[in-house]
C-alpha cells in the first residue's frame, strides 16, 4: 500500500532579475492506494500531477508531509523502495544508440535481475508489448509509438510492485494504447499498486478503480468514477471535472 499524508511541494521562481517568489506545485495532498488498485491522477496541465508523481518516485522530496510504501519511507529505505517501483515519465530520454534488446538487458543488470532469469523476462515483456518486430532495431530508428513502448518496457523488467505511470499512452495509436491498458489491468489482477496519470479522461473511466482530480496543486475531488459522475450529474469524467470547477476550463 502507498500512503500519502499531507504532502506539499514548494518551489521558488524568478519573476525578474532581482525578485523571487515562492509557489506551491502541490499543497496538502493526502490519499492512499491499496494492493490491486488502479488510482487515476487527473487534471489539466500545470495542476501538479507530474510533481506529485516525482515525489512518489523519490525524485523530488516533499517540502512537507510523508509518503510511505508498505510503511517504509524514502529517508530510511530509499533503495529498497526504488527497487520495487516502475516510474514512467513523459519526458524520459533513453539511449537511442542501443537496440531495444540492449537497453532491456542493461536495465536487467541495473535492477539486479538474476542472470538466469533475464532472457525469459525480456521475452515476456517483449511479447506483452508486441515489440518482437523491433527488438533488435536501434531505438533511434523507432517510431514515436515504438519508442514509448520501449520506454515502458525498461520500467518493467524487474517485475515491480508499484507502478507510477505519467501519460503512459502518449504518442501511441489506438491499438498500441489498448495493449498497454490491457497490460495495466492484468497487473492489477496480480495485486500490483498502480498510479496512473493521464489527460485522457476516457482512459481513466476505463481502467481506474478510483480517481483523484487535482487542480492548481490541490485535490478537488476523490472517488470512484461512477460516484463522481452521479454527484456532479454528468455522464463522463471530463464534464464532471469542469462541473467541479464551476463549469469553466481552468487550464493554464
VONU-522979 format. One record per residue: y, z, x of N, C-alpha, C in turn. Coordinates in Angstrom, 2 decimals. Each point is the difference from the previous one (the first is absolute). Layout:
! VONU-522979
> n_north,n_up,n_east,ca_north,ca_up,ca_east,c_north,c_up,c_east
> Y,Z,X,Y,Z,X,Y,Z,X
...
***
This chain:
! VONU-522979
> n_north,n_up,n_east,ca_north,ca_up,ca_east,c_north,c_up,c_east
> -1.21,0.00,0.84,1.21,0.00,-0.84,1.25,0.00,0.87
> 0.99,-0.78,-0.44,1.31,-0.01,0.65,0.96,0.80,-0.88
> 0.74,0.93,0.62,0.98,0.79,-0.74,1.36,-0.14,0.67
> 0.98,-0.40,-0.78,1.39,-0.16,0.46,0.83,1.05,-0.71
> 0.64,0.88,0.77,0.74,1.12,-0.59,1.46,-0.01,0.43
> 0.89,-0.32,-0.93,1.46,0.08,0.19,0.45,-0.72,1.27
> -0.47,-1.22,0.17,0.32,-0.76,1.21,1.35,-0.71,-0.14
> 0.81,0.18,1.02,1.32,-0.62,0.08,0.15,-0.67,1.35
> 0.62,-1.19,0.02,0.30,-0.66,1.27,1.47,-0.38,0.02
> 0.71,0.56,0.99,1.43,-0.26,0.16,0.23,-0.87,1.23
> 0.86,-1.00,-0.14,0.39,-0.86,1.10,1.51,0.07,0.21
> 0.42,-0.56,1.11,1.42,-0.08,0.32,0.33,-1.45,0.35
> 1.10,-0.51,-0.53,0.38,-1.37,0.32,1.49,-0.09,0.29
> 0.36,-1.01,0.77,1.41,-0.23,0.33,0.68,-0.75,-1.13
> 1.16,0.47,-0.43,0.78,-0.75,-0.98,1.19,-0.70,0.67
> 0.32,0.43,1.21,0.94,-0.72,0.86,-0.22,0.53,1.42
> 0.84,-0.41,0.95,-0.22,0.36,1.40,0.12,1.49,0.26
> 0.73,0.71,-0.85,0.27,1.41,0.27,-0.67,0.95,-0.98
> -0.47,-0.54,-1.10,-0.47,0.89,-1.07,-1.45,-0.28,-0.37
> -0.74,1.08,-0.19,-1.38,-0.09,-0.45,-0.15,0.76,-1.31
> -0.99,-0.41,-0.77,-0.25,0.67,-1.27,-1.50,0.23,-0.14
> -0.37,1.14,-0.58,-1.40,0.29,-0.24,-0.37,-0.43,-1.41
> -1.26,-0.41,-0.16,-0.47,-0.39,-1.32,-1.49,0.32,-0.10
> -0.47,0.13,-1.23,-1.40,0.31,-0.26,-0.75,-1.28,-0.40
> -1.04,-0.34,0.78,-0.87,-1.10,-0.39,-0.98,0.47,-1.06
> -0.46,1.23,0.14,-0.86,0.65,-0.99,0.47,1.44,-0.17
> -0.10,0.51,-1.21,0.52,1.34,-0.25,-0.90,0.77,-0.97
> -0.57,1.10,0.51,-0.80,0.93,-0.79,-1.16,-0.70,-0.72
> -0.80,-0.74,0.77,-1.15,-0.73,-0.54,-1.23,0.89,0.02
> -0.66,0.15,-1.14,-1.23,0.79,-0.10,-1.01,-0.73,-0.88
> -1.24,-0.10,0.48,-1.10,-0.53,-0.81,-1.29,0.23,0.77
> -1.13,-0.26,-0.64,-1.29,0.09,0.68,-0.82,-1.23,-0.36
> -0.97,-0.33,0.87,-0.91,-1.12,-0.22,-1.41,0.48,0.32
> -0.87,-0.07,-0.99,-1.36,0.53,0.15,-0.96,-1.04,0.57
> -1.16,0.45,0.44,-1.05,-0.91,0.45,-0.39,-0.91,-1.17
> -0.19,-1.28,0.30,-0.39,-0.94,-1.03,1.11,-0.34,-0.97
> 1.25,0.07,0.46,1.15,-0.26,-0.87,0.93,-1.01,0.66
> 0.51,-0.93,-0.80,0.99,-0.97,0.47,1.35,0.38,-0.60
> 0.95,0.30,0.87,1.34,0.37,-0.43,0.97,-1.13,0.34
> 0.69,-0.53,-0.99,0.99,-1.04,0.24,1.36,0.61,0.31
> 0.64,-0.49,1.05,1.36,0.41,0.35,0.91,-1.17,-0.34
> 0.79,0.14,-1.05,0.76,-1.12,-0.54,1.50,0.25,0.08
> 0.74,-1.09,0.21,1.45,0.12,0.03,0.62,-1.24,0.62
> 1.31,-0.19,-0.18,0.69,-1.17,0.56,0.20,0.14,1.50
> 0.51,-1.07,0.62,0.36,0.07,1.41,1.02,1.11,0.22
> -0.20,0.78,1.06,0.92,1.08,0.31,-0.25,1.27,-0.77
> -1.11,0.05,-0.75,-0.28,1.19,-0.81,-0.51,1.17,0.83
> -0.56,-0.29,1.18,-0.56,1.05,0.84,-1.51,-0.07,0.14
> -0.62,-1.06,-0.52,-1.46,-0.13,0.02,-0.54,-0.08,1.43
> 0.56,-0.90,0.79,-0.52,-0.21,1.36,0.23,1.23,0.87
> 1.15,0.65,-0.13,0.25,1.23,0.76,-1.04,1.06,-0.36
> -0.30,0.13,-1.28,-1.01,0.96,-0.44,-1.36,-0.31,0.60
> -0.40,-1.27,-0.02,-1.30,-0.37,0.55,-0.05,0.21,1.51
> 1.10,-0.23,0.68,0.04,0.23,1.46,-0.13,1.48,0.32
> 0.55,0.86,-0.84,-0.20,1.44,0.20,-1.46,0.37,-0.25
> -0.59,-0.58,-1.02,-1.41,0.26,-0.29,-0.90,-0.47,1.13
> 0.39,-1.10,0.64,-0.80,-0.55,1.10,0.26,0.70,1.33
> 0.95,0.92,0.03,0.28,0.73,1.23,0.91,-0.73,0.96
> 0.64,-1.06,-0.46,0.93,-0.76,0.86,1.37,0.66,0.01
> 0.42,0.51,-1.15,1.24,0.76,-0.11,-0.33,1.45,-0.35
> 0.85,0.89,0.44,-0.17,1.42,-0.32,0.99,0.39,-1.09
> -0.45,0.67,-1.05,0.93,0.41,-1.05,1.09,0.92,0.52
> 1.18,-0.12,-0.55,1.07,0.94,0.31,-0.33,1.37,-0.58
> -0.57,-0.02,-1.20,-0.47,1.21,-0.67,-1.30,-0.31,-0.72
> -0.77,1.03,-0.29,-1.20,-0.17,-0.79,-1.27,-0.10,0.83
> -1.12,-0.05,-0.70,-1.32,0.03,0.65,-0.90,-1.08,-0.59
> -0.75,-0.67,0.87,-1.03,-0.97,-0.40,-1.32,0.46,0.59
> -1.04,0.12,-0.83,-1.31,0.40,0.50,-1.08,-0.95,-0.49
> -1.01,-0.15,0.84,-1.19,-0.80,-0.30,-1.19,0.94,0.05
> -0.58,0.29,-1.16,-1.10,0.97,-0.07,0.38,1.29,0.74
> 1.21,0.47,-0.26,0.54,1.25,0.53,0.37,-0.07,1.48
> -0.06,-1.17,0.61,0.41,-0.16,1.40,1.39,-0.60,0.04
> 0.84,0.43,0.97,1.34,-0.56,0.15,0.15,-0.71,1.33
> 1.03,-0.85,0.09,0.20,-0.79,1.21,0.37,0.85,1.20
> 0.68,1.10,-0.22,0.46,0.83,1.12,-1.18,0.52,0.83
> -1.10,0.28,-0.66,-1.15,0.60,0.69,-1.21,-0.92,0.10
> -0.02,-1.09,-0.80,-1.21,-0.82,-0.08,0.32,-1.49,-0.02
> 0.98,-0.42,0.76,0.49,-1.38,-0.07,-1.10,-1.03,0.28
> -0.73,0.17,1.08,-1.03,-0.99,0.37,-1.10,-0.05,-1.05
> -0.45,1.15,-0.44,-1.08,0.06,-0.99,0.40,-0.69,-1.29
> 1.24,0.20,-0.44,0.47,-0.63,-1.24,0.11,-1.51,0.19
> 0.63,-0.44,1.09,0.22,-1.43,0.20,-1.30,-0.77,0.17
> -1.04,0.65,0.48,-1.29,-0.67,0.11,-0.61,-0.30,-1.36
> 0.52,0.67,-1.03,-0.54,-0.19,-1.36,0.92,-0.83,-0.89
> 1.04,-0.59,0.60,1.00,-0.74,-0.79,-0.08,-1.50,0.28
> 0.15,-0.79,-1.07,0.30,-1.42,0.12,1.43,-0.18,-0.47
> 0.90,-0.38,0.89,1.40,-0.18,-0.37,0.38,-1.46,0.17
> 0.35,-0.63,-1.09,0.44,-1.39,0.02,1.48,-0.06,-0.31
> 0.78,-0.48,0.94,1.44,-0.13,-0.18,0.35,-1.46,-0.24
> 1.00,-0.21,-0.81,0.38,-1.37,-0.31,0.57,-0.77,1.18
> 0.46,0.67,1.05,0.61,-0.70,1.13,-0.75,0.21,1.31
> -1.28,0.35,-0.06,-0.78,0.21,1.21,-0.22,-1.31,0.74
> 0.25,-0.02,1.29,-0.25,-1.17,0.83,-1.35,0.18,0.71
> -0.79,-1.07,0.03,-1.29,0.07,0.67,-0.05,-1.04,1.12
> -0.95,0.19,0.92,-0.10,-0.85,1.19,-0.47,-1.40,-0.39
> 0.94,-0.94,-0.08,-0.38,-1.32,-0.50,-0.67,-0.88,1.04
> -0.08,0.48,1.25,-0.72,-0.77,1.03,-1.50,0.27,-0.04
> -0.40,1.01,-0.77,-1.42,0.32,-0.14,-0.59,-0.74,-1.20
> -1.32,-0.14,0.01,-0.67,-0.48,-1.19,-0.17,1.17,-0.97
> -0.33,-0.31,-1.23,-0.26,1.05,-0.99,-1.10,0.93,0.50
> -1.07,-0.57,0.52,-1.11,0.81,0.49,0.43,0.90,1.15
> 0.76,-0.54,0.95,0.44,0.78,1.15,0.87,1.18,-0.43
> 0.86,-0.22,-0.99,0.85,1.09,-0.48,-0.84,1.09,-0.65
> -0.95,-0.38,-0.84,-0.84,0.99,-0.66,-0.86,0.77,1.01
> -0.47,-0.69,1.01,-0.77,0.64,1.06,0.86,1.03,0.74
> 1.24,-0.36,0.28,0.91,0.91,0.68,0.28,1.22,-0.87
> 0.18,-0.21,-1.31,0.26,1.12,-0.90,-1.21,0.92,-0.10
> -1.19,-0.56,0.03,-1.21,0.83,0.02,0.01,0.93,1.20
> 0.38,-0.52,1.15,0.06,0.82,1.21,1.08,1.07,-0.12
> 1.15,-0.37,-0.55,1.10,0.96,-0.14,-0.37,1.15,-0.93
> -0.77,-0.30,-1.04,-0.39,1.02,-0.96,-1.34,0.66,0.35
> -0.52,-0.31,1.18,-1.26,0.61,0.47,-1.16,-0.26,-0.95
> -0.03,-1.20,-0.59,-1.18,-0.39,-0.77,-1.16,-0.17,0.98
> -1.15,0.65,-0.23,-1.13,-0.10,0.94,-0.36,-1.45,0.30
> -0.27,-0.29,1.27,-0.27,-1.37,0.44,-1.10,-0.65,-0.83
> -1.04,0.77,-0.32,-1.14,-0.57,-0.72,0.33,-0.32,-1.46
> 1.15,0.48,-0.49,0.37,-0.23,-1.40,1.12,-1.02,-0.16
> 0.60,-0.40,1.11,1.19,-0.84,-0.08,-0.27,-1.37,-0.62
> -1.05,-0.69,0.43,-0.27,-1.34,-0.51,-0.27,0.02,-1.51
> -0.76,0.97,-0.45,-0.29,0.10,-1.43,1.26,0.29,-0.80
> 0.87,0.86,0.55,1.23,0.35,-0.71,0.93,-1.21,-0.07
> 0.13,-0.75,1.09,0.84,-1.19,-0.01,-0.53,-1.03,-1.00
> -1.31,-0.18,-0.04,-0.59,-0.94,-0.95,0.24,0.45,-1.44
> -0.14,1.30,-0.23,0.21,0.54,-1.34,1.43,-0.27,-0.49
> 0.97,0.31,0.85,1.40,-0.21,-0.38,0.30,-1.49,-0.14
> -0.55,-0.80,0.89,0.20,-1.45,-0.06,-0.52,-0.58,-1.31
> -1.17,0.46,-0.41,-0.58,-0.48,-1.26,0.82,0.45,-1.20
> 0.43,1.26,0.01,0.76,0.54,-1.13,1.30,-0.78,-0.21
> 0.71,-0.29,1.08,1.30,-0.65,-0.09,-0.07,-1.52,0.15
> -1.24,-0.54,0.04,-0.20,-1.45,0.06,0.70,-0.61,1.22
> -0.25,0.56,1.18,0.69,-0.45,1.21,-0.89,-0.81,0.94
> -1.24,-0.26,-0.40,-0.93,-0.73,0.88,0.56,-1.33,0.50
> 0.67,-0.81,-0.85,0.49,-1.30,0.48,1.01,0.09,1.15
> 0.67,1.12,0.16,1.00,0.09,1.08,-0.24,1.21,0.92
> -1.23,0.47,0.04,-0.30,1.18,0.82,0.26,-0.25,1.47
> -0.23,-1.22,0.46,0.17,-0.29,1.43,1.22,-0.88,0.28
> 0.91,-0.06,-0.98,1.26,-0.72,0.20,1.06,0.96,0.54
> 0.91,-0.52,0.81,1.11,0.83,0.47,0.91,0.36,-1.17
> 0.47,1.22,0.00,0.82,0.49,-1.10,1.30,-0.81,-0.12
> 0.51,-0.50,1.13,1.22,-0.80,-0.03,-0.16,-1.26,-0.84
> -1.23,-0.46,-0.17,-0.24,-1.24,-0.74,-0.38,0.23,-1.46
> 0.03,1.25,-0.46,-0.41,0.30,-1.36,1.16,-0.14,-0.99
> -0.34,-0.20,-1.25,1.03,-0.03,-1.05,0.51,1.41,-0.26
> 1.07,0.09,-0.78,0.55,1.31,-0.34,-1.04,0.86,-0.71
> -0.71,-0.59,-0.96,-1.01,0.73,-0.73,-1.16,0.45,0.87
> -0.44,-0.87,0.90,-1.09,0.36,0.91,0.42,1.11,0.95
> 1.23,-0.07,0.48,0.51,1.05,0.89,0.06,1.34,-0.70
> 0.40,-0.01,-1.28,0.05,1.25,-0.76,-1.40,0.59,-0.17
> -1.00,-0.85,-0.19,-1.38,0.48,-0.09,-0.42,0.66,1.32
> 0.35,-0.63,1.11,-0.33,0.57,1.31,0.72,1.33,0.18
> 1.24,0.06,-0.42,0.78,1.22,0.12,-0.65,1.14,-0.77
> -0.53,-0.32,-1.19,-0.72,1.01,-0.77,-1.33,0.35,0.66
> -0.70,-0.99,0.48,-1.32,0.22,0.60,0.07,0.94,1.20
> 1.05,-0.14,0.81,0.09,0.85,1.20,0.19,1.47,-0.37
> 0.46,0.27,-1.24,0.16,1.39,-0.47,-1.32,0.60,-0.48
> -1.01,-0.84,-0.22,-1.19,0.44,-0.71,-1.24,0.16,0.86
> 0.07,-0.42,1.26,-1.21,-0.05,0.82,-0.65,1.37,0.21
> 0.78,1.07,-0.09,-0.54,1.33,0.26,-0.42,0.71,-1.29
> -0.03,-0.74,-1.13,-0.43,0.54,-1.29,0.76,1.29,-0.32
> 1.33,-0.08,-0.16,0.82,1.20,-0.20,-0.20,0.63,-1.37
> 0.43,1.25,-0.12,-0.07,0.70,-1.27,1.24,-0.22,-0.84
> 1.15,-0.12,0.68,1.28,-0.11,-0.70,0.60,-1.39,0.24
> 0.43,-0.64,-1.07,0.64,-1.30,0.09,1.47,0.15,-0.38
> 0.89,-0.43,0.89,1.44,0.01,-0.27,0.45,-1.45,0.15
> 0.17,-0.67,-1.11,0.20,-1.45,-0.01,1.37,-0.36,-0.55
> 0.80,-0.63,0.83,1.36,-0.39,-0.37,0.05,-1.51,-0.21
> 0.08,-0.43,-1.25,0.07,-1.42,-0.35,-1.18,-0.78,0.58
> -1.21,0.42,-0.34,-1.22,-0.57,0.59,-0.21,-1.47,-0.36
> 0.52,-0.46,-1.13,-0.26,-1.37,-0.43,1.17,-0.94,0.25
> 1.00,0.46,0.74,1.14,-0.86,0.31,-0.45,-1.24,0.76
> 0.44,-1.16,-0.44,-0.33,-1.24,0.69,-1.34,-0.60,-0.38
> -0.73,0.64,-0.90,-1.32,-0.49,-0.38,0.06,-0.78,-1.30
> -0.86,-1.00,-0.12,-0.10,-0.70,-1.27,-0.80,0.84,-0.98
> -0.14,-0.48,-1.23,-0.60,0.80,-1.06,-1.47,0.33,0.29
> -0.71,-0.93,0.65,-1.42,0.24,0.30,-0.14,1.04,1.10
> 0.77,-0.15,1.07,-0.06,0.96,1.11,0.46,1.38,-0.46
> 1.02,0.04,-0.85,0.48,1.29,-0.52,-1.09,0.70,-0.78
> -0.73,-0.76,-0.82,-1.05,0.60,-0.81,-1.14,0.54,0.86
> -0.29,-0.68,1.11,-1.03,0.48,0.93,0.37,1.38,0.52
> 1.27,0.18,0.37,0.45,1.28,0.53,0.02,1.07,-1.10
> 0.45,-0.36,-1.18,0.03,0.97,-1.10,-1.42,0.43,-0.38
> -0.94,-0.93,0.00,-1.39,0.35,-0.29,-0.56,0.92,1.08
> 0.38,-0.26,1.26,-0.44,0.86,1.10,0.53,1.42,-0.18
> 1.26,0.12,-0.38,0.60,1.32,-0.21,-0.74,0.76,-1.10
> -0.35,-0.70,-1.07,-0.74,0.63,-1.09,-1.37,0.51,0.47
> -0.65,-0.79,0.86,-1.31,0.42,0.52,0.14,1.23,0.89
> 1.06,0.04,0.80,0.22,1.16,0.87,0.28,1.26,-0.82
> 0.68,-0.16,-1.11,0.22,1.13,-0.91,-1.34,0.57,-0.45
> -0.94,-0.87,-0.35,-1.32,0.45,-0.45,-0.76,0.72,1.11
> 0.36,-0.29,1.24,-0.62,0.69,1.14,0.68,1.34,0.30
> 0.97,0.37,-0.83,0.66,1.29,0.17,1.20,-0.01,0.91
> 0.50,-1.19,0.36,1.16,-0.07,0.89,1.28,0.34,-0.77
> 0.97,0.56,0.71,1.31,0.32,-0.56,0.95,-1.13,0.38
> 0.64,-0.62,-1.00,0.77,-1.21,0.25,1.41,0.14,-0.55
> 0.98,-0.16,0.87,1.41,-0.07,-0.39,0.43,-1.45,0.14
> 0.49,-0.57,-1.09,0.23,-1.45,-0.05,1.43,-0.29,-0.46
> 0.81,-0.46,0.93,1.38,-0.36,-0.31,0.08,-1.50,-0.29
> 0.68,-0.36,-1.09,0.11,-1.41,-0.33,1.26,-0.26,-0.83
> 0.53,-1.22,0.14,1.07,-0.45,-0.88,-0.57,-0.57,-1.30
> -1.29,-0.30,0.03,-0.62,-0.66,-1.14,-0.52,1.04,-0.99
> 0.76,0.24,-1.04,-0.37,1.01,-0.99,-1.33,-0.34,-0.68
> -0.28,-1.31,-0.14,-1.24,-0.41,-0.64,-1.21,0.45,0.82
> 0.12,-0.07,1.33,-1.07,0.49,0.86,-0.25,1.48,-0.22
> 1.08,0.74,-0.08,-0.13,1.45,-0.19,-0.72,0.32,-1.30
> 0.34,-0.73,-1.06,-0.67,0.23,-1.27,-1.49,-0.32,0.09
> -0.33,-0.96,0.84,-1.38,-0.46,0.13,-0.88,0.97,0.75
> 0.52,0.66,1.05,-0.89,0.77,0.86,0.31,1.49,0.11
> 1.18,0.43,-0.41,0.40,1.39,0.29,-0.42,0.97,-1.10
> -0.50,1.16,0.44,-0.31,1.09,-0.94,1.28,0.68,-0.45
> 0.90,0.21,0.94,1.32,0.56,-0.30,1.04,-0.76,0.79
> 1.24,0.04,-0.48,1.09,-0.62,0.73,1.13,1.00,0.18
> 0.71,-0.14,1.12,1.18,0.81,0.29,1.17,-0.96,0.16
> 0.95,0.09,-0.91,1.16,-0.89,0.03,1.14,0.68,0.74
> 0.52,-0.71,1.00,1.05,0.55,0.85,1.25,-0.87,-0.09
> 1.15,0.64,-0.07,1.27,-0.72,0.06,1.01,0.85,0.75
> 0.66,-0.61,0.97,1.01,0.68,0.82,-0.54,1.29,0.60
> -1.25,-0.07,0.47,-0.59,1.11,0.74,-0.56,1.14,-0.82
> 0.02,-0.15,-1.32,-0.50,1.08,-0.85,-1.06,-0.53,-0.97
> -0.95,0.85,-0.33,-0.98,-0.36,-1.02,0.66,0.07,-1.37
> -0.07,-1.12,-0.72,0.58,-0.01,-1.34,-1.08,0.11,-1.08
> -1.25,-0.29,0.38,-1.10,0.15,-0.96,-1.33,-0.04,0.72
> -0.94,0.82,-0.47,-1.36,-0.01,0.52,-0.96,0.11,-1.18
> -1.09,-0.76,0.04,-0.99,0.09,-1.07,-0.93,-1.18,-0.01
> -0.89,-0.04,-0.99,-0.90,-1.14,-0.15,0.79,-1.15,-0.62
> -0.32,-1.25,0.35,0.78,-1.13,-0.53,0.11,-0.02,-1.51
> -1.10,0.19,-0.70,0.05,-0.03,-1.46,0.89,1.10,-0.57
> -0.04,1.17,0.62,0.83,1.10,-0.46,1.48,-0.28,0.19
> 0.34,-0.60,1.13,1.41,-0.32,0.26,0.49,-1.07,-0.97
> -0.83,-1.00,-0.24,0.39,-1.05,-0.95,0.18,0.57,-1.41
> -0.89,0.89,-0.38,0.09,0.60,-1.33,1.27,0.84,-0.13
> 0.29,0.78,1.03,1.17,0.88,-0.04,1.30,-0.79,-0.05
> 0.03,-1.15,0.71,1.23,-0.81,0.04,0.02,-1.07,-1.08
> -1.06,-0.06,-0.80,-0.12,-0.98,-1.09,0.14,-1.43,0.52
> -0.73,-0.26,1.10,-0.01,-1.33,0.60,-1.44,-0.49,0.10
> -0.15,-1.27,0.36,-1.34,-0.59,0.09,-0.45,-0.26,1.42
> 0.87,0.23,0.98,-0.38,-0.20,1.40,0.84,0.92,0.89
> -0.47,0.20,1.23,0.66,0.95,0.89,1.37,-0.48,0.46
> 0.19,-1.31,0.07,1.32,-0.51,0.40,1.06,0.42,-1.01
> -0.29,-0.23,-1.28,0.95,0.40,-1.04,0.14,1.52,-0.06
> -1.12,0.70,0.26,0.06,1.47,0.01,0.93,0.49,1.09
> -0.06,-0.62,1.17,0.86,0.41,1.11,1.46,-0.19,-0.36
> 0.34,-1.17,-0.56,1.39,-0.25,-0.37,0.45,0.94,-1.11
> -0.91,0.33,-0.90,0.33,0.94,-1.07,0.36,1.36,0.57
> -0.73,0.43,1.03,0.26,1.29,0.63,1.33,0.01,0.75
> 0.45,-1.20,0.38,1.31,-0.11,0.68,1.13,-0.20,-1.01
> -0.31,0.07,-1.27,1.02,-0.17,-1.01,0.18,-1.43,-0.42
> -1.03,-0.83,0.32,0.05,-1.40,-0.44,0.66,-0.94,0.97
> 0.28,0.46,1.22,0.67,-0.84,0.98,-0.82,-0.09,1.27
> 0.09,-1.12,0.69,-0.64,-0.19,1.30,0.92,0.59,1.07
> -0.44,1.09,0.62,0.82,0.68,1.01,-0.36,-0.41,1.42
> -0.72,-1.08,0.16,-0.39,-0.42,1.36,1.22,-0.36,0.80
> -0.01,0.47,1.25,1.16,-0.26,0.85,-0.41,-0.88,1.18
***
